[in-house]
Amino acid sequence: MLPLSAMNTLADEGDPDLSINEITFSDDSPTGGDTITITAEIANDGGSSGLISVTTNVSFYWDGNYIGEESITVPGSNTADAEMDWKAVGGSHTITVIVDEDEQIRESNEENNEENEDIDVAYPPILLLDDDNSSNNGGTRTETDGYYTNALDNMSTSIGYDVIRVDSGQNAPDYDTLSEYSLIIWVCGSDYQSGDTDITFTDEDKLNVADYLDGGGSLWAIGHDIMYDFNNADGDRYEGDFEYDYFGVSYIDHDRQSPAVAYGVDDDPISDGISYDTSPIMTDFGDDLNPRDGFEKVLSSNGDYNISTIRTEEDYKLVFMAIDFSSFSESSDRDEFMELVVEYLVEQLENDVALSRFNTPKDGYTVEPDATNTVNITVRNRGTEDQDSVQVSIDIRCLNNTYRHTDSET
């Protein structure tokens, strides 16, 4: 004998059946950062009488990530639209719609309540990578990403950007994803290593950042304890240390705190004339840095002390801050600094085609003699104009000068 609760939930042939007729988008070809409306047409057969009206929730997801839900009423033998706004993210995605996900409605058929629709979203120039391990990452640190989105939204010239949040203790997106963006703003906030898995910049992240910068990408990295994760000792850094090779740090004095006023450097392309009051919103572990050759100081406490921000455009474009962007007290200062850094790091040319990377053969791979080996490379267009008839030439030489191969392809 079934309990009464189970008997009441058993479906009957006369119960209504909810289904999803179609999923459509207000824009079929959006760019990351655009807000589009997803519309799902929900059908209700009305049961055996055709007259049963149903009120239910409709849930929306992108690639398994929750977007939201809407409650709708669908008359019997009729349809109703459920709508949800989604801030699109660059890439190819699957939108999933589920009607009555919690199974609150007794239906004659529970197997037709979910549908998928794919959508391709163009990549915008900027990726805001939220890696501060705050509540919206599943962590406990201070949330800082809103300071960046507000400043990006307030730029005098609108520029598209994606927001991707890194789950607590996890790797950031892989190189293939990072390389789609001209600029990555990597937001680490107050996060630092406090366990085996809670690491701000993972080893995988370092490899991907190195490849991204070597491939021509631009990076603005912010975090006052990134250096602590790399090496918690004060002192010199050397070639072979990630922070020396890519962030340009030759010496670090940990936990000097943010200067009361962050001063710019005369004639610096970013900070000339800057004088910003600071008021950290978190426990302050700001560092004092010395830049290596090829890197320049951007912000300090008005001299060679407490250098908190450095930059380079020698081999790639990078700005590294060892104080937090949120520490600038005035929103107008944050807006100005965002504008200055983005202008420095993002140079959108009409024609900007570059060799991004070798896919095969991999570095260190042994090439067998007397065998055909395919060379596969990625060419990326970072400019604003479409490109065709791009010629790629290759010149392969043995280190002992016994063999040379040249070729080109358009």
N, C-alpha and C positions, 0 to 999 in steps of 0.2 A: 504494500500500500504506500503510495507516494505521500509525503507530507503535503499539507494544504498549500504551503508557499510554492512548492514545485508544481503542483497541479495548476495553480493560478498563472504560472509563467509558460505553460505548454502552449505552443502555437496551434491554432485551429485554421482549417482551410478557409473559413469565413473571415479571418482577420485581414486587415489591410496589408499591403506590401509596398514598402518604400524602396525606391531605386534612384540611381543617378543617370539622367539622360545624357548630359554632356557637361564638359568643363571648358570654359572659354576665358580669354584674357582681354583686358581693355587695350593692351598693346602686345602684339605677338612678337615684337622684336625690340624689347627694351634694352637699356644699358644699365649696368650695375649702379645702384643708387636711386634709380627711378622708382616711384611708387605706382604700382599697377593694381587694378582690381581683378580679382579672380571670382568668376561667377560660376556657380554650380546649379544646374536646373534639376530640381528634385521632383520626382513623380510619386504620386500616391494613387493606387488603383481603387482605393475606397472600400476594400473588402468585398464580400459577396453581394452586398447591397449597392456598392459603388458610392455610398454616401458618407462613409466614416471619415471625418476630418482628423488630422493628426498634427500635434505640435511637438517638434523635436529639435535637437541640436545637430548642427552640421559642423564638423571639425576639418581644419585645413592644415596641411603639412608641406614643407619643401625638403626633399631628400631626408625625410624622417624627422626634420626639425619642426616643432610646433609653431604655427603662425597664430591661430586663434580659432574661435568657434562663434557661430551665430545661431540664435534660436529663430525658427520660422514655423509658420502654420501652413500646412498643405491641405487644401480642401479635397474631399473625395473625388476620384476620377478627374484629377487636375494636377497642375504643376505649380511650383513656386521657386523663386530664385533665392539662393543663399549667396551672399557676397562677402568678400574679405579683402582688405587692402594688404599688400605685401611689398616691402621695400626690396626690390630685386637685387640679387647678388650675381656677379659675373660668372659665367660658366654654363654648362648644360645640366639642367635640373629636372627632377620629376616632382610634379605637384600631385599630392594625394588628397582626396576628399572622402570623408567617411560620414555617412548619415547614421544617427543614433548609435554613436560609438559605444556608449555605455549600456546599450541594449535595454533601454527603459520602455521601449514600445514593443508590444507583442505583435509579431508579424507572421504572415503565412510563409515567408521566405526570408531567412536571415543571411543568405549567401550573396546577395547582390547590393550590399550597402557600401561598397568601396570601389572607387575608380581612380585611375591615374591619367595624367596628361603631361607630356614632356614640353619643356620650353628652353630655348637657347637665349642666353642673356649676354650681351657684349660686355667686355671688361672696361671699366672706367680707368682713368689714369692712376688713381690713388687707392691703395688698400690701407684702411685703418685696422690694425691688428691688435685687438683687445686681449692682452696677455697679462693683466694685472692681478689675476687670481682673486678677484672680488666675488661678491655674491652671484653676479650674473655669469661668472665662470665656474661656479660651484665651489668657490673658495671663501676665504674670510678676510682678505685684505681690503684696503680702502678702494672704493670704486672711483676711477678717474676718467673713464672713457668719455663721459658726458662733456667734460671740458674741451675735448678735442672736436667732438661732433658739433658743439655749439660754435666753436671758432671756424670750423670748416664751412658751416652753414652761413656764417656772417661774412665770408670773403667777398670783396668788392666785385670780383669776377667769378661767377659760379663755376665750380669744377666738380665733376662727378667723383664719387668715392663709394667703395664697398666697406662694410664693417663685418669682420669675421672674429668671432670670440673663440679663444683657445680654452678648452676645458682644463680644469685644475690638474697640474702635473703632467699634461699631455704635450706632445710635439705640436708645433705650429704647422700650417699647411706645407705641403711638399714643394720642391723646387718648381715643378711644372706649374703649380698654381701661382707661386710668388712671381715667376718670370712673366706672367701676363700683365703685370702692373709696372708703370713707370716709376712710381714712388711707393714705398712701404713706410708707414708711420707705425713703428713697433712700440706699443705702450705697455710698460712693465710696472709702472706705479711703484708701490712699496714692497713688491714681492721679493723674496729671497729664499734660498734653500733652507728649509726647516725640517727636512726629512729626506728619505731616499727618493721619493717621487716628486716632491714639491720643488722643482727646479725652474728658475726663470727662463734661462736659455739652455735647452737641452743640447746634448752632443749632436743630435740630428739637426737641430735648429742652426747650430754653428756651421755645419757642412752646407746646409741649404743657403744660408746667408752668404757664405764665402762664394758659392757658385753664382748666386744672384748678383753680387757686386762685381765679380769677375766678368759676368755676362753683360754688364752695362747698366744694371739697375741702380736706383738711388734709394738711400735708406736714411730715415730719421729715427734713431733709437733713443728711448727715454727710460731711465730707471736708476734710482739712486743706490740700488744694491745689486745691479748686474755685475759690477766689478767684484763684489764680495763673493758672489757665486763662482766666478772664474778663479779667484785666488784671494783669500781673506787676509793675506799679509800685506802690510804697507811696503812700499819700495819699488824698485825698478822692474820694468817688464821688458822682455827681450823678443827678438825675432823667433818665431815659432809659437809664441803665446798669441792666442786668438785676439785678445784685446789690443796687443801691440800691432799685429799684422793688419787687422781690419778696422778696429776702432781708433787706432792711432795713439794709444796711451803708452808713454814711455816711463811714467812714474805715477804712482797713486798714493794718496794719503786718505785712508778711509775715514768716513764719519766726521768730516769737518763741519758739517751742517751747511745749509744754504746761506749765502750772504744776505744780510738784511736788505741790501740793495744790489741787484744784478746790473752791472755796468757793461756796456758794449765796448767795442774796440774802434778807435778812430780809423775811418776809411774801410772798415770791414764791410763786405757786400751784404751781410745780414744785420749786423748789430751797431753800425755807425750811429752814434747819437742816442743809443738806448740807455735808459735808466729806469729800471722796474723795481718797485717795492715787492718784497716777497713775504708770504705768510703761509708756510706749509700747512696742509690740511691733514697731515699724517705725522707720525714720529719721524723726525728729520735725521736721515743718515746721508745727507749730501756729501759727495766726495770732492777732493781737490786733485786735479789732474795736471800732468805736464804732457803736452803733445810731442810726438816724435817728428822727425823731419818729414816734410810734406803735409803736415797738419798745422792748423792755425787755431789760436784761441778765439772764442766768440764772446763768451760772458765770463766775468770775474768779479771780484770785489774791488774793482778799480785799481788794477795793478797786476803783478805776477803772482798774487796770492789768491787762493780759492778760485782757481780756474775751473769752472763747472761745466763748460760747454766748449767743444772743439769741432772742427770741420775739415773737410778736404775736398778737392776737385782734381787731384793730381792723376790718380789712376781710375777713380770712380768718384761719385758724389755721395758724401755722407755727412750727417750732423749727429754727434753723440752728446747727450745731456746727462750729467750725473746729479742733477737736481730735477725735480718734477715740474712739468709744464703747469700743472695745477697750482704750483706755489706762487706764480705771479698773482699778486693780490687783485689787480683790476682786470675785469673782463676785456676792457678796451686794449690793455697791454697784451693779453693773450691773443686777441683778434689780430693785432698788429704783428706780433711775432709769428703767428701761423702764416699770415700773408707773406712775410719776409722769407721764412724758411721754404715754403712751397715755391715761391718765385725763384729762389736760389736752386732748389733741387729738381724742379720740373721745368724742363725746357722743351716745349712741344714744337718741333719743326715740321714743316710740310713733308719733307723727305728725310726720313731717318731709318734706314735699313741697316741692320747689324747682324753679324754672325753671333748667335747666342751660345751655342755649345756643340761639342761632338757627342753624338749618341752612340755610335759604334765606329771603330773599335773603342772600347773603354780604356781609360788610362791604366797602364800596366798590363794590358791584354797581350798575350803572345800571338803573333801572326804566323801562321804556318807557311812554310815555303811551298812554292809551286801550287798554290791554292788561290782561288778567287776570293777576295775579301771586299765586302761592301762597306764603303764609307758613308755614314749617314750623319748629317748635321742639321741643326735647326737654325733657320733664318727668321728673324722676327722684325716686323714692321712697327716701330714705335712712333712713326710720324702720323700726321693727320690725313694724308692722302693715300688712296689705294695705289698699290705698286704692281706692275707687271713687267715682264722681260727683265727680271733681275738675274744678272750673271754671277755665278759663284765659281771661283777658280780654286784649285787645290794643287799644292806642290808638296810631294812627299820625298824626303831624302833619308837615306840610311846614315846613321851617325858616322860610319866609316867611309862614307862617300862612294860606296860600291854600287849604289842603285839610286835611281831618281825616277819619279813618276809624276807627270803633270796632267791635269784634265780640267775641263770646265763644263758647266751645264747651266742652261737658262731656264 
